């Protein structure tokens, strides 16, 4: 049975937690030919995921010097979200159907009858939560990180697209058992500026989302990330793709079955239709990931203030 989560409905000015500053870095693994950890293409994705969680994560948090502990403590939460190839994506959404011939029967062989695999742009996300920009700067600007971690990133990741964001937790999950995550990017309509899009998304659209019975039945956590990063090349955290993203939706589920059920639901259809009033549907992308929480100083989670 999937637990339902009540939406945050308080109208008190000081209700809820202050929105955190998040660095949500989309990333793709290095190509096998240049992957320092595994050149075999048959093992590349497995080795990369294994290394990222079991080696890179602990290295990022290891204190070399005594004062490193104080700096690292300013990182409030660090999740790695690894994309699951067999999970739902906007490029191949459910329901899934077998290839059939003109008479509606199975082919004798699948050879030559299977649609080419359509791969999402990113393989995962590094999801870092901070109290503010000063904390982010202290953690990522530390000599230990600049000298030993960032060069490693260049070796194991082909591309990193950082989204500097303000995080609004609309539906918190105090239990923290939200390892299956649906990630969806949003690019605003041409007739809206970023501020207008984010305001309508946070208030009108979020109310519609949490008001769906299917959301209450299946979604364990609902978060909006509002891009506050640069749109001008040359500034810190600018990325030609990620900087175009105006917002990111995170929805957590108890199981992959619940993700698929939600995407097939009437509630999701209503949400998808409503998004078209503020975002370019064809410019959005969603995919499903598995969350590995490396550090969490925020539990139990609280809803964010939205005013």
ROBA-798649 format. One record per residue: residue in one letter; x, y, z of N, C-alpha, C, O in turn. Coordinates in steps of 0.05 Angstrom, whole numbers, padded with zeros to 5 digits, always signed. Atoms other than C-alpha are relative to their C-alpha. Example, Ala and Ser with C-alpha at 12.3 -4.5 7.8 and 13.67 -1.06 7.14 Angstrom:
residues 2
a+00018-00024+00000+00246-00090+00156+00018+00024+00000+00039+00024+00013 s-00016-00024-00001+00273-00021+00143-00015+00022+00014-00005+00044+00018 
***
This chain:
residues 307
x+00017-00024+00000+00000+00000+00000+00018+00025+00000+00037+00026+00015 x-00016-00024+00002+00027+00068-00019-00012+00021+00019-00036+00028+00017 x+00009-00021-00018+00023+00121+00035-00006+00026-00015+00009+00033-00033 x+00005-00027+00012-00009+00187+00016+00013+00021+00017+00018+00017+00040 x-00014-00022-00013+00023+00253+00033-00018+00024-00002-00025+00032-00024 x+00017-00024+00001-00018+00313+00052+00015+00024-00010+00038+00028-00002 x-00014-00023+00011-00001+00376+00014+00003+00022+00021-00012+00023+00041 x-00005-00022-00018+00027+00437+00049-00021+00022-00007-00020+00033-00029 x+00022-00018+00005-00033+00484+00056-00001+00024+00018-00019+00041+00016 x+00000-00022-00019-00014+00533+00111+00002+00027-00014+00017+00030-00033 x-00002-00027+00011-00025+00607+00096+00015+00019+00019+00016+00043+00014 x-00015-00017-00018+00016+00632+00155+00026+00009-00013+00039-00007-00026 x-00024-00011+00013+00073+00678+00132+00025-00015+00008+00044-00017-00008 x-00025+00013-00009+00125+00641+00174-00002-00030+00001+00015-00044+00012 x+00003+00029+00000+00099+00571+00163+00020-00013-00019+00026-00002-00040 x-00018+00014+00017+00147+00520+00134+00028+00009+00002+00034+00028+00016 x-00028-00005+00000+00221+00520+00123+00008+00019-00022-00005+00020-00043 x-00010-00018+00021+00260+00572+00084+00010-00017-00024+00023-00038-00019 x-00010+00015+00024+00275+00548+00012+00030-00002+00001+00044+00018+00006 x-00028+00004+00001+00344+00519+00007+00012+00007-00027-00003+00008-00047 x-00014-00004+00025+00396+00534-00046+00011-00028-00009+00023-00042+00007 x-00007+00027+00010+00409+00473-00090+00017+00003-00024+00013+00020-00041 x-00015+00003+00025+00462+00456-00141-00008-00027-00011-00001-00048+00000 x+00011+00024+00012+00428+00405-00186+00014-00004-00026+00007+00007-00046 x-00018+00003+00023+00481+00381-00234-00007-00025-00017-00002-00047-00008 x+00004+00022+00019+00458+00339-00293+00027-00009-00010+00045+00007-00014 x-00026+00010+00010+00514+00294-00317-00003-00024-00017-00023-00039-00016 x-00001+00023+00017+00531+00243-00368+00028-00013+00003+00048+00001+00007 x-00025+00015-00005+00584+00189-00361+00019+00004-00023+00011+00010-00046 x-00020-00002+00021+00649+00192-00400-00004-00023-00020-00012-00045-00013 x+00001+00021+00020+00650+00154-00466+00019-00022+00006+00041-00017+00017 x-00018+00022-00005+00681+00085-00462+00029+00004-00009+00048-00004+00005 x-00027-00004+00011+00740+00106-00505+00017+00018+00018+00041+00017+00017 x-00015-00019-00017+00758+00161-00455-00004-00004+00029+00005+00011+00046 x+00006+00006-00028+00733+00130-00391+00024-00012+00014+00032-00035+00007 x-00024+00009-00013+00792+00123-00345-00005-00025+00017+00014-00040+00023 x+00005+00022-00018+00757+00072-00301-00009-00026-00014-00005-00048-00003 x+00010+00024+00013+00727+00024-00353-00003+00005-00030-00023+00017-00039 x+00001-00004+00029+00742+00023-00428-00019-00020-00014-00027-00015-00037 x+00017+00020+00012+00699-00039-00441-00029+00010-00002-00042+00015+00019 x+00027-00011+00002+00632-00013-00469-00021-00018+00012-00043-00008+00019 x+00020+00018-00012+00596-00075-00443-00002+00004+00030-00022-00004+00042 x+00000-00004-00029+00614-00056-00372+00000+00029+00008-00002+00035+00032 x-00004-00028-00006+00620+00019-00377-00021+00012+00019-00014+00024+00038 x+00021-00012-00016+00552+00038-00349+00000-00011+00029-00005+00003+00048 x+00000+00013-00027+00558-00012-00291+00024+00010+00016+00020+00017+00039 x-00024-00009-00014+00629+00008-00273-00003+00029+00008+00006+00037+00030 x+00003-00029-00006+00612+00082-00277-00018+00004+00024-00012+00019+00042 x+00018-00003-00022+00552+00076-00231+00012-00010+00026+00008+00002+00047 x-00013+00012-00024+00591+00032-00182+00021+00020+00011+00022+00024+00035 x-00021-00018-00008+00649+00081-00181-00012+00026+00011-00002+00036+00032 x+00011-00025-00008+00606+00143-00175-00011-00001+00029-00005+00016+00045 x+00012+00002-00027+00569+00118-00113+00020-00009+00021+00021+00002+00043 x-00016+00014-00021+00622+00075-00078+00027+00012+00003+00040+00007+00024 x-00026-00012-00002+00685+00114-00092-00002+00031+00000+00008+00044+00018 x+00001-00029+00002+00670+00185-00115-00016+00013+00023-00007+00033+00033 x+00015-00011-00022+00616+00197-00063+00016+00002+00026+00017+00023+00039 x-00016-00002-00024+00660+00178-00003+00024+00018-00002+00032+00032+00017 x-00023-00018+00004+00719+00216-00033-00009+00029+00004+00005+00045+00016 x+00010-00027-00002+00676+00279-00037-00004+00009+00029-00001+00032+00036 x+00006-00007-00028+00660+00275+00038+00024-00005+00018+00022+00000+00042 x-00023+00007-00018+00729+00253+00064+00015+00025+00008+00024+00040-00010 x-00016-00023-00009+00764+00305+00107+00030-00006+00000+00039-00024+00014 x-00029+00004+00000+00839+00310+00092+00012+00014+00024+00030+00004+00037 x-00010-00016-00022+00850+00364+00145-00022+00003+00021-00046-00001+00015 x+00020-00002-00022+00816+00377+00212-00022+00020-00007-00045+00015+00000 x+00021-00020+00006+00780+00440+00187-00017-00008-00023-00037+00006-00028 x+00017+00009+00022+00752+00402+00127-00027-00009+00011-00047-00006-00003 x+00025+00010-00011+00699+00373+00173-00020+00022+00003-00044+00019-00003 x+00018-00023-00003+00670+00441+00188-00011+00009-00027-00034+00015-00030 x+00009-00008+00027+00668+00458+00114-00020-00020-00011-00041-00012-00022 x+00018+00021+00011+00636+00392+00094-00027+00001+00014-00047-00006+00001 x+00025-00001-00015+00583+00401+00148-00020+00021-00011-00043+00020-00005 x+00017-00020+00012+00556+00460+00108-00016-00011-00024-00034+00002-00034 x+00016+00014+00020+00531+00410+00056-00022-00015+00015-00016-00034+00030 x+00022+00010-00016+00462+00393+00084-00010-00027-00010-00019-00044+00006 x+00009+00026+00011+00443+00337+00037+00013-00004-00027+00016+00015-00043 x-00012+00007+00026+00476+00302-00022-00012-00026-00009-00008-00047+00003 x+00012+00023+00013+00438+00254-00066+00013-00004-00027+00018+00015-00042 x-00007+00008+00027+00463+00217-00127-00025-00013-00012-00035-00032-00001 x+00023+00013+00013+00406+00201-00175+00010-00012-00026+00018+00002-00045 x-00010+00015+00023+00426+00147-00225-00024-00007-00018-00043-00020-00009 x+00022+00006+00018+00382+00142-00286-00002-00030-00005+00018-00044-00008 x+00005+00028+00005+00350+00074-00296-00011-00003-00028-00032+00007-00035 x+00007+00001+00029+00348+00056-00370-00027-00013-00004-00041-00006-00023 x+00025+00014+00004+00288+00010-00362-00024+00014+00013-00046+00005+00010 x+00022-00015-00011+00247+00062-00325-00013+00018-00020-00002+00022-00042 x+00014-00017+00018+00197+00108-00357+00016+00025-00008+00029+00037+00009 x-00011-00025+00010+00222+00166-00400-00020+00013-00019-00038+00000-00029 x+00017-00014+00019+00188+00219-00442+00005-00010-00029-00012-00007-00046 x-00007+00010+00027+00223+00188-00503-00012-00028-00005-00015-00036-00028 x+00012+00026+00002+00191+00120-00489-00018-00005+00024-00012-00020+00042 x+00018+00001-00024+00132+00128-00441-00018-00024+00000-00023-00036-00021 x+00021+00021+00000+00083+00075-00418-00026+00011-00012-00030+00035-00012 x-00001+00029-00001+00041+00039-00438+00019-00012-00021+00022+00000-00043 x-00018+00013+00018+00091-00008-00471-00014-00022-00015-00029-00038-00004 x+00014+00020+00017+00068-00051-00529+00020-00015-00017+00040-00003-00026 x-00019+00015+00017+00102-00106-00569-00004+00008-00029-00025+00016-00037 x+00003-00005+00029+00117-00095-00643-00017-00022-00013-00013-00046-00008 x+00018+00019+00013+00062-00128-00685-00001+00004-00030+00006+00026-00040 x+00003-00002+00029+00051-00143-00758-00026+00013-00008-00042+00021+00010 x+00024-00014+00009-00005-00114-00801-00026-00013+00009-00047-00001+00010 x+00023+00014-00009-00052-00167-00775-00003+00000+00031-00020-00013+00043 x+00001-00002-00029-00038-00150-00702+00012-00024+00014+00006-00029+00037 x-00012+00023-00012+00004-00212-00690+00030+00005+00005+00042+00023-00007 x-00029-00003-00005+00074-00220-00662+00016-00009-00024+00009-00027-00038 x-00018+00009+00021+00130-00223-00712+00014-00026+00008+00017-00032+00031 x-00015+00024-00006+00168-00288-00718+00026+00006+00014+00036-00010+00030 x-00025-00009-00013+00230-00250-00697-00002+00030+00006-00016+00044-00008 x+00000-00029-00005+00242-00182-00666+00021+00014-00016+00021+00039-00018 x-00022-00013+00016+00303-00170-00711-00013+00017-00022-00028+00007-00038 x+00010-00018+00020+00288-00110-00753-00027+00012+00006-00038+00028-00010 x+00027-00010-00007+00223-00094-00717-00001+00015+00026-00023+00022+00035 x-00001-00015-00025+00245-00059-00654+00009+00028-00005+00029+00033-00019 x-00008-00028+00003+00247+00016-00651+00028+00005+00012+00034-00006+00033 x-00027-00006-00012+00318+00044-00640-00003+00013+00028-00022+00027+00033 x+00000-00011-00027+00334+00061-00568+00004+00030-00001+00023+00040-00014 x-00002-00029-00001+00324+00135-00554+00010+00007+00029-00005+00003+00048 x-00014-00004-00026+00371+00156-00498-00005+00029+00009+00000+00048-00005 x+00002-00027-00012+00355+00215-00452+00028+00014+00000+00048+00001-00003 x-00024-00016+00002+00406+00271-00451+00020-00005+00022+00044-00002+00019 x-00017+00002-00023+00433+00256-00382-00002-00028+00012-00021-00043+00009 x-00002+00027-00013+00455+00194-00342-00006+00002+00030-00009-00019+00042 x+00005-00003-00028+00444+00222-00273+00002+00029+00009+00005+00047-00007 x-00001-00027-00012+00444+00281-00226+00015-00001+00027+00011-00020+00043 x-00011-00005-00026+00487+00304-00168-00017+00023+00013-00018+00045+00002 x+00021-00017-00012+00436+00337-00121+00010+00009+00027+00009-00006+00047 x-00013-00010-00025+00469+00381-00068-00017+00023+00012-00025+00042-00002 x+00016-00019-00014+00430+00421-00016+00017+00016+00019+00033+00006+00034 x-00015-00018-00017+00458+00482+00020-00020+00020+00013-00042+00025+00003 x+00016-00021-00012+00431+00534+00068+00000+00026-00016-00020+00040-00015 x-00002-00025+00017+00454+00590+00021+00024-00001-00018+00039-00020-00018 x-00022-00001+00020+00503+00611-00032+00027+00000+00014+00047-00011+00003 x-00026+00000-00014+00558+00623+00020+00009-00028+00007+00033-00035+00005 x-00006+00027-00006+00554+00551+00041+00009-00016-00025+00028-00031-00024 x-00007+00013+00025+00556+00527-00031+00029+00008-00008+00045-00009-00015 x-00026-00009+00007+00617+00570-00044+00022-00012+00017+00044-00018+00008 x-00020+00011-00019+00653+00545+00018+00006-00029-00006+00029-00037-00005 x-00004+00029+00005+00642+00471+00001+00014-00004-00026+00034-00019-00027 x-00012+00006+00026+00658+00473-00073+00025+00016-00005+00041+00008-00023 x-00024-00015+00003+00712+00525-00066+00023-00009+00017+00045+00002+00016 x-00021+00010-00017+00752+00486-00015+00023-00011-00016+00019-00023-00037 x-00024+00009+00015+00823+00470-00036-00001-00030-00005+00007-00040-00027 x+00002+00029+00003+00811+00395-00025-00018-00007-00024-00011-00025-00039 x+00019+00006+00022+00752+00396-00074+00013+00009-00027+00012-00005-00047 x-00011-00011+00025+00787+00440-00126+00024-00016-00010+00027-00020-00034 x-00024+00014+00008+00851+00400-00125-00004-00030-00005+00010-00042-00022 x+00002+00029+00001+00827+00328-00117-00027-00011-00010-00028-00033-00020 x+00027+00010+00008+00752+00323-00134-00007+00010-00028-00015-00006-00045 x+00008-00011+00026+00739+00370-00193+00015-00012-00024+00003-00018-00044 x-00014+00013+00022+00795+00341-00237-00011-00029-00005-00012-00038-00028 x+00012+00027+00003+00765+00272-00224-00026+00001-00015-00032-00017-00031 x+00025-00003+00015+00698+00297-00248+00004+00001-00030-00012-00010-00045 x-00006-00002+00029+00729+00314-00315+00006-00027-00012+00003-00030-00037 x-00007+00027+00011+00752+00242-00322-00023-00019-00002-00024-00035-00020 x+00021+00020-00001+00689+00205-00304-00026+00010-00012-00044-00006-00018 x+00024-00012+00012+00636+00253-00332+00007+00013-00027+00026+00028-00029 x-00004-00012+00026+00630+00272-00405-00009+00029+00000+00003+00047-00013 x+00011-00027-00001+00588+00333-00389-00014+00004+00027-00026-00015+00037 x+00014-00007-00024+00561+00368-00327-00016+00026-00006-00004+00046-00014 x+00017-00024+00004+00502+00416-00333-00012+00009+00026-00033-00001+00034 x+00010-00008-00026+00493+00452-00267-00024+00019-00002-00025+00037-00019 x+00023-00018-00004+00426+00483-00248+00002+00011+00028-00003-00004+00047 x+00001-00013-00026+00433+00532-00191-00028+00008+00006-00041+00023-00010 x+00029-00002-00004+00365+00532-00159-00008+00007+00028+00007+00002+00047 x+00014-00003-00026+00319+00553-00103-00020-00023+00002-00036-00027-00016 x+00016+00024-00003+00284+00491-00076-00025+00005+00016-00024+00015+00039 x+00025-00002-00013+00211+00490-00058-00011-00029+00004-00018-00042-00016 x+00011+00026-00006+00188+00426-00023-00030+00003+00004-00039+00014+00025 x+00029-00003-00001+00114+00424-00037-00013-00022+00016-00030-00017+00034 x+00009+00024-00016+00100+00354-00010+00024-00013+00011+00038-00028-00003 x-00023+00013-00012+00153+00332+00039-00005-00029+00006-00028-00038+00009 x+00002+00028-00009+00168+00260+00056+00017-00003+00024+00041-00008+00023 x-00015+00001-00025+00188+00258+00128+00014-00026+00005+00034-00028+00018 x-00012+00026-00003+00202+00184+00124+00026-00004-00015+00043-00020-00007 x-00025+00001+00015+00256+00194+00072+00002-00024-00018+00023-00029-00030 x-00001+00025+00017+00238+00129+00035-00011+00007-00028-00032-00002-00036 x+00009-00009+00026+00234+00160-00034+00022-00004-00021+00031+00014-00035 x-00024+00006+00016+00288+00125-00074-00006+00000-00030+00012+00004-00046 x+00006+00000+00028+00250+00122-00141-00010+00029-00007-00029+00038+00005 x+00005-00028+00006+00249+00192-00172-00005+00005-00029+00009-00005-00046 x+00005-00010+00027+00217+00221-00234+00009+00028-00002+00001+00046+00013 x-00012-00026+00004+00256+00281-00259-00010+00011-00026-00008-00002-00047 x+00011-00013+00025+00224+00329-00309+00010+00029-00001+00008+00044+00018 x-00010-00027+00005+00255+00392-00338-00022+00017-00014-00039+00006-00028 x+00020-00018+00011+00213+00453-00358+00014+00024-00013+00032+00036-00001 x-00009-00025+00014+00227+00509-00408-00025+00016-00005-00043+00007-00018 x+00024-00017+00001+00179+00567-00405-00008+00006-00029+00008+00005-00047 x+00010-00010+00026+00136+00590-00463+00013+00026-00007+00022+00041+00010 x-00014-00023+00009+00164+00645-00505-00012+00026+00009+00001+00047+00011 x+00014-00024-00009+00112+00695-00481+00002+00005+00030-00010+00024+00040 x-00004-00003-00029+00133+00687-00408+00029+00005+00006+00047-00007-00006 x-00028-00001-00010+00195+00711-00372+00003-00020+00022-00017-00032+00031 x-00006+00021-00020+00228+00666-00321-00015+00005+00026-00026-00013+00038 x+00013-00007-00025+00199+00703-00261-00030-00007-00001-00041-00018+00018 x+00028+00005+00003+00128+00698-00287-00006-00030-00001-00024-00040+00012 x+00003+00029+00001+00135+00625-00304+00003-00013+00027-00014-00029+00035 x-00005+00012-00026+00163+00607-00236-00022+00007+00020-00030-00010+00036 x+00022-00008-00018+00109+00646-00199-00025-00016-00006-00038-00026+00013 x+00024+00016+00007+00052+00612-00237+00004-00029+00005-00015-00043+00014 x-00006+00028-00005+00086+00545-00232-00001-00007+00030-00012-00028+00037 x-00001+00005-00029+00096+00551-00156-00027+00001+00013-00033-00014+00031 x+00026-00004-00014+00026+00574-00139-00023-00014-00015-00033-00033-00005 x+00023+00012+00014-00027+00558-00191+00005-00029-00008-00012-00046-00003 x-00004+00027+00009+00005+00496-00220+00005-00019+00022-00006-00042+00022 x-00004+00018-00022+00029+00466-00155-00026-00007+00014-00030-00030+00023 x+00026+00005-00012-00041+00473-00127-00015-00021-00016-00028-00039-00005 x+00013+00020+00018-00068+00434-00187+00013-00027+00004-00001-00048+00005 x-00014+00026-00002-00015+00380-00179-00008-00014+00026-00016-00038+00025 x+00006+00014-00026-00027+00366-00105-00030-00005+00003-00038-00021+00020 x+00029+00004-00002-00102+00370-00116-00010-00025-00015-00033-00033-00012 x+00008+00024+00014-00102+00308-00160+00000-00024+00018+00018-00028+00034 x+00002+00024-00016-00125+00245-00127+00022-00020-00006+00032-00033+00012 x-00022+00018+00007-00072+00206-00165+00027+00009+00012+00044-00008+00019 x-00024-00010-00014-00018+00251-00136+00000-00008+00029+00020-00018+00039 x+00002+00007-00029-00043+00239-00065+00003-00030+00004+00014-00039+00024 x+00000+00029-00003-00048+00164-00078+00028-00011-00006+00035-00031+00006 x-00025+00013+00010+00020+00152-00112+00025+00016+00006+00047+00003+00009 x-00025-00016-00003+00069+00210-00102+00007+00004+00029-00010+00012+00045 x-00009-00002-00027+00109+00209-00038+00014+00027+00006+00015+00036+00029 x-00014-00025-00004+00148+00274-00048-00002+00016-00026+00001+00005-00048 x+00002-00017+00023+00139+00333-00095+00016+00025+00005+00011+00040+00024 x-00019-00023-00003+00193+00386-00104+00001+00015-00026+00002+00003-00048 x-00006-00017+00023+00202+00445-00151+00027+00013+00005+00032+00024+00026 x-00025-00014-00001+00271+00471-00166-00002+00023-00020-00006+00019-00044 x+00002-00024+00016+00270+00543-00192+00028+00009-00007+00044+00017+00010 x-00027-00008+00009+00331+00560-00234+00005+00030+00007-00010+00047-00002 x-00008-00028-00006+00365+00623-00206+00028+00005-00011+00041+00025-00004 x-00026-00003+00012+00429+00613-00245+00001+00019-00023-00019+00030-00031 x-00004-00019+00021+00458+00654-00301-00011-00009-00027-00015-00033-00032 x+00008+00006+00028+00433+00658-00373+00020+00012-00019+00016+00011-00044 x-00021-00012+00017+00496+00693-00398+00025-00016+00001+00035-00023+00022 x-00024+00016+00003+00556+00655-00423+00023+00014+00014+00026+00039+00012 x-00023-00010-00013+00619+00664-00382-00003+00004+00030+00016+00007+00045 x+00005-00003-00028+00586+00671-00314+00001-00028+00014-00003-00048+00001 x-00002+00026-00014+00595+00617-00260-00027-00015-00002-00048-00004+00001 x+00023+00019+00002+00548+00557-00268-00015+00003-00026-00036-00010-00029 x+00014+00000+00026+00529+00576-00339+00006-00025-00015+00028-00035-00015 x-00003+00023+00018+00517+00517-00385-00019+00004-00023-00042+00012-00018 x+00017-00007+00024+00489+00523-00456-00027-00015+00000-00046-00004-00011 x+00025+00015-00001+00436+00470-00443-00015+00005+00026-00038+00012+00026 x+00013-00001-00027+00422+00472-00368-00010+00028+00006-00030+00031+00020 x+00008-00027-00006+00417+00548-00366-00026+00008-00014-00039+00027-00006 x+00026-00005+00013+00356+00545-00412-00023-00012+00016-00046-00005+00012 x+00021+00013-00016+00319+00502-00361-00010+00021+00021+00006+00032+00036 x+00011-00019-00019+00272+00546-00320-00008-00013+00026-00009+00000+00047 x+00007+00014-00025+00252+00493-00270+00002-00030-00004+00002-00040-00027 x-00001+00029+00000+00257+00420-00252-00020-00011+00021-00021-00002+00044 x+00018+00014-00018+00203+00376-00222+00013-00026+00010+00024-00041-00006 x-00008+00025-00011+00222+00320-00175-00025-00013+00014-00037+00000+00031 x+00022+00015-00013+00169+00268-00156+00011-00027+00008+00023-00041-00008 x-00010+00025-00010+00186+00209-00112-00022-00020+00004-00045-00013+00010 x+00020+00022-00001+00151+00142-00111+00011-00023+00016+00035-00026+00020 x-00008+00024-00015+00152+00078-00071+00011-00022-00018+00027-00038-00009 x-00008+00021+00018+00162+00034-00132-00001+00009-00029-00014+00030-00035 x+00002-00006+00028+00172+00035-00207-00029-00005-00010-00038+00009-00029 x+00028+00004+00007+00101+00007-00213-00016+00025+00005-00034+00032-00011 x+00015-00024-00006+00075+00070-00180+00006+00022-00019-00011+00038-00026 x-00007-00020+00021+00113+00114-00229-00016-00005-00025-00028+00014-00036 x+00014+00006+00025+00083+00078-00288-00030+00005+00003-00043+00015-00015 x+00029-00005-00004+00013+00080-00257-00006+00030+00000-00027+00038-00010 x+00005-00029-00001+00019+00155-00244+00001+00011-00029-00016+00028-00036 x-00003-00011+00027+00042+00169-00316-00024-00008-00017-00030+00006-00037 x+00023+00010+00015-00019+00130-00342-00026+00011+00012-00048+00005+00001 x+00024-00008-00015-00068+00164-00294-00013+00025-00012-00001+00040-00027 x+00015-00024+00008-00121+00217-00308+00012+00024+00014+00013+00046+00002 x-00012-00023-00014-00087+00261-00256+00025+00010-00015+00028+00034-00018 x-00023-00009+00015-00022+00262-00295-00008+00013-00026+00005+00032-00035 x+00009-00013+00025-00060+00277-00359-00009+00028+00004-00003+00046-00012 x+00009-00028-00006-00091+00338-00326+00024+00018+00006+00025+00041-00002 x-00024-00015-00006-00023+00360-00300+00015+00007-00026+00024+00029-00030 x-00014-00004+00025+00009+00351-00368-00014+00021-00017+00000+00038-00030 x+00015-00019+00016-00046+00391-00402+00004+00028+00012+00007+00048-00003 x-00003-00026-00014-00040+00447-00350+00028+00012-00005+00031+00036-00007 x-00028-00009+00004+00036+00451-00361+00003+00015-00027+00020+00032-00030 x-00002-00012+00026+00024+00471-00433-00007+00030+00000+00000+00044-00018 x+00006-00028-00002-00002+00538-00410+00023+00017+00009+00023+00042+00007 x-00024-00015-00010+00066+00557-00380+00026-00010-00012+00046+00005-00011 x-00025+00012+00009+00118+00511-00412-00003-00011-00028-00025-00018-00037 x+00000+00011+00027+00138+00486-00481+00002-00031+00003+00022-00041+00012 x+00002+00029-00005+00116+00413-00481+00023-00015-00014+00035-00033-00002 x-00020+00014+00015+00165+00390-00535+00028+00004+00011+00046-00011+00004 x-00027-00007-00010+00224+00422-00498+00005-00014+00026+00028-00014+00036 x-00003+00014-00025+00212+00383-00434+00010-00028-00004+00006-00040-00025 x-00008+00028+00000+00243+00316-00418-00003-00011+00028+00003+00003+00048 x+00000+00013-00026+00231+00267-00362+00012-00028-00002+00012-00040-00023 x-00011+00027-00003+00265+00204-00339-00001-00009+00029-00006+00008+00047 x+00002+00011-00026+00267+00159-00279+00027-00008+00011+00044-00019-00003 x-00025+00007-00012+00324+00150-00230-00002-00013+00027-00023-00013+00039 x-00002+00013-00027+00346+00113-00168+00018+00017+00017+00040+00024+00010 x-00015-00019-00018+00368+00157-00110+00017-00015+00020+00008-00034+00033 x-00018+00009-00021+00428+00142-00067+00007+00025+00017+00021+00043+00007 x-00005-00023-00017+00431+00190-00008+00028-00004+00013+00031-00023+00029 x-00027+00002-00011+00504+00202+00010+00002+00013+00027+00016+00003+00045 x+00001-00013-00026+00491+00250+00067-00027+00014+00002-00037+00025-00017 x+00026-00014-00004+00427+00278+00098-00001+00011+00029-00003-00004+00048 x+00002-00014-00026+00426+00329+00155-00027+00014+00003-00031+00029+00022 x+00026-00014+00000+00355+00352+00139-00023-00016+00011-00044-00004+00017 x+00023+00017-00009+00312+00293+00161-00008+00008+00029+00010+00013+00045 x+00022+00004+00019+00256+00297+00177-00005+00025-00016-00002+00048-00007 x+00004-00021+00019+00239+00339+00117-00026+00016+00006-00046+00005+00015 x+00023-00018-00003+00191+00399+00121-00007+00013-00026+00010+00017-00043 x+00008-00015+00023+00151+00435+00069+00013+00028+00001+00020+00038+00022 x-00013-00026+00003+00180+00501+00044-00020+00022+00001-00043+00019-00007 x+00016-00024+00003+00152+00570+00052-00002+00007-00029+00017+00005-00044 x+00004-00008+00028+00123+00593-00014-00008+00029-00003-00016+00038-00025 x+00005-00028+00002+00113+00666+00002+00019+00016+00018+00017+00040+00020 
***
